[in-house]
Amino acid sequence: QVQLDESGGGLVQAGGSLRLSCAASGRTFSNYVMGWFRQAPGKEREFVAAITRSGANTYYADSVQGRFTISRDNAKNTVYLQMNSLKPEDTAVYYCATASGSSWYLSRSPNVIDYWGKGTLVTVSS
């Protein structure tokens, strides 16, 4: 089992920044491709970003490309999501996620995720 614990959400004005953190425990963190998803009210959960086990490769949804940056610190068992130039449409609950398979990020589907955090709310005011 992998336990994931997000933090860093909050209320921010449009154009502002936030950094989310996700602390992992339970298994060897560096063995997992890590990712972030989000779910806005009334919408389906969607892929935001993923980072490979070494951190060498990152992947982003088109809607956040160039504004968000995913990173990880394997020594601290933590993955981060730096969010800049936030927009009201970024308002959502953000979830840290991973799966046992090393290529889950290729589908970008929440249906292949094995482990979820409880989520952290990000609200962007206009």
Disulfide bonds with the S-S distance in Angstrom:
Cys22-Cys96 2.11
